Amino acid sequence: MKELLQNIYKRKSVRHYLDEKLSQEEYADVEAYLHKLKPLTPEIHVEFQIVPCSETNCKFNAEYCLLVYSEEGNFWLTNVGYMLEQWDLYLASKGIGVCWYGMGKVEEERQCDLVYAIMLSFGKCSPESFRNGDYDFNRKSVNDFWTGITDIRIGEIARLAPSAVNSQPWRVEQVDNKFNVYRQKGNVPLLSAQLFKRWNKVDMGIFMCFLDVALESEGYTFSRTLGTESDEGKRVLVATYTLETK
Ligand SMILES: Cc1cc2nc3c(=O)[nH]c(=O)nc-3n(C[C@H](O)[C@H](O)[C@H](O)COP(=O)(O)O)c2cc1C
């Protein structure tokens, strides 16, 4: 995944699109990339549907929306975040704008054994819609979410991950070459608690995608075990990473 590193400094949520359409080649390319995404949980089946944005409730003027359907299972929403963030980064490298759209709703929530997970708008946009480096990011500092960090470069990349309402629910605790990644529940109004519960699971997959790009780019090999999807408690263990010596 390290080939995605440079795109981390370019990607941005794109909410304004050009009238220009994707060429046939561009469409085929972004469609084909969906089948190259690395899953977090390979046993969970995921499918994609590309529809005109105008046929969805997405309020942006994008040409298309990608609808993501998945089997339900342990970490299914986190897996969706992990996979589709690779796609988000890849499209940035092609100059195609993307925005995760958690407010999306579909008429058919269920398709056979698959359940609707989330949608992402995408389409042609101005080159100015992207970032030009590691500035213009409104994010927590590494020290605000990662204790005991031994290689600050990893945190500096991972912290740039996007999240629903920029909530950045990730927390990391490191001791030597091992670190735990947690999902921290925020104090959100009761009405939106259900939505955040869902979105923040996607966010954790996005964060782990950034983390893996960072670790691979800096030459680390590592193993990861997933924790629990439990909704109990304020802080939930999502994964434990063990870094091999460099
Ligand atoms: C799971 C998820 C859901 C999101 N849902 C929406 C949405 O419904 N509407 C919207 O305008 N932005 C949405 N966003 C975009 C975030 O607001 C955005 O990623 C965050 O503010 C950081 O900004 P950036 O992506 O430009 O770096 C969503 C992002 C994520 C990861």
Ligand as a Chemical Component Dictionary entry (heavy atoms), coordinates in Angstrom:
data_LIG
# 
_chem_comp.id                   LIG 
_chem_comp.type                 NON-POLYMER 
_chem_comp.pdbx_formal_charge   0 
_chem_comp.three_letter_code    LIG 
# 
loop_
_chem_comp_atom.comp_id 
_chem_comp_atom.atom_id 
_chem_comp_atom.alt_atom_id 
_chem_comp_atom.type_symbol 
_chem_comp_atom.charge 
_chem_comp_atom.model_Cartn_x 
_chem_comp_atom.model_Cartn_y 
_chem_comp_atom.model_Cartn_z 
_chem_comp_atom.pdbx_ordinal 
LIG C1  C1  C 0 -17.378 7.858  7.344 1  
LIG C2  C2  C 0 -17.425 9.283  6.822 2  
LIG C3  C3  C 0 -18.651 9.889  6.562 3  
LIG C4  C4  C 0 -18.697 11.187 6.064 4  
LIG N1  N1  N 0 -19.908 11.737 5.762 5  
LIG C5  C5  C 0 -19.972 12.972 5.220 6  
LIG C6  C6  C 0 -21.228 13.539 4.847 7  
LIG O1  O1  O 0 -22.287 12.915 5.005 8  
LIG N2  N2  N 0 -21.245 14.790 4.297 9  
LIG C7  C7  C 0 -20.086 15.500 4.094 10 
LIG O2  O2  O 0 -20.143 16.618 3.572 11 
LIG N3  N3  N 0 -18.860 14.990 4.460 12 
LIG C8  C8  C 0 -18.782 13.749 4.993 13 
LIG N4  N4  N 0 -17.566 13.210 5.337 14 
LIG C9  C9  C 0 -16.310 13.979 5.118 15 
LIG C10 C10 C 0 -15.696 14.495 6.415 16 
LIG O3  O3  O 0 -16.438 15.580 6.921 17 
LIG C11 C11 C 0 -14.225 14.875 6.141 18 
LIG O4  O4  O 0 -13.529 13.730 5.752 19 
LIG C12 C12 C 0 -13.526 15.483 7.343 20 
LIG O5  O5  O 0 -14.131 16.681 7.737 21 
LIG C13 C13 C 0 -12.047 15.754 7.049 22 
LIG O6  O6  O 0 -11.868 16.607 5.924 23 
LIG P1  P1  P 0 -11.081 16.145 4.623 24 
LIG O7  O7  O 0 -11.707 14.843 4.131 25 
LIG O8  O8  O 0 -11.248 17.243 3.638 26 
LIG O9  O9  O 0 -9.633  15.896 4.977 27 
LIG C14 C14 C 0 -17.489 11.917 5.841 28 
LIG C15 C15 C 0 -16.279 11.305 6.126 29 
LIG C16 C16 C 0 -16.229 10.012 6.601 30 
LIG C17 C17 C 0 -14.896 9.370  6.854 31 
# 
loop_
_chem_comp_bond.comp_id 
_chem_comp_bond.atom_id_1 
_chem_comp_bond.atom_id_2 
_chem_comp_bond.value_order 
_chem_comp_bond.pdbx_ordinal 
LIG C1  C2  SING 1  
LIG C2  C3  SING 2  
LIG C2  C16 DOUB 3  
LIG C3  C4  DOUB 4  
LIG C4  N1  SING 5  
LIG C4  C14 SING 6  
LIG N1  C5  DOUB 7  
LIG C5  C6  SING 8  
LIG C5  C8  SING 9  
LIG C6  O1  DOUB 10 
LIG C6  N2  SING 11 
LIG N2  C7  SING 12 
LIG C7  O2  DOUB 13 
LIG C7  N3  SING 14 
LIG N3  C8  DOUB 15 
LIG C8  N4  SING 16 
LIG N4  C9  SING 17 
LIG N4  C14 SING 18 
LIG C9  C10 SING 19 
LIG C10 O3  SING 20 
LIG C10 C11 SING 21 
LIG C11 O4  SING 22 
LIG C11 C12 SING 23 
LIG C12 O5  SING 24 
LIG C12 C13 SING 25 
LIG C13 O6  SING 26 
LIG O6  P1  SING 27 
LIG P1  O7  DOUB 28 
LIG P1  O8  SING 29 
LIG P1  O9  SING 30 
LIG C14 C15 DOUB 31 
LIG C15 C16 SING 32 
LIG C16 C17 SING 33 
# 
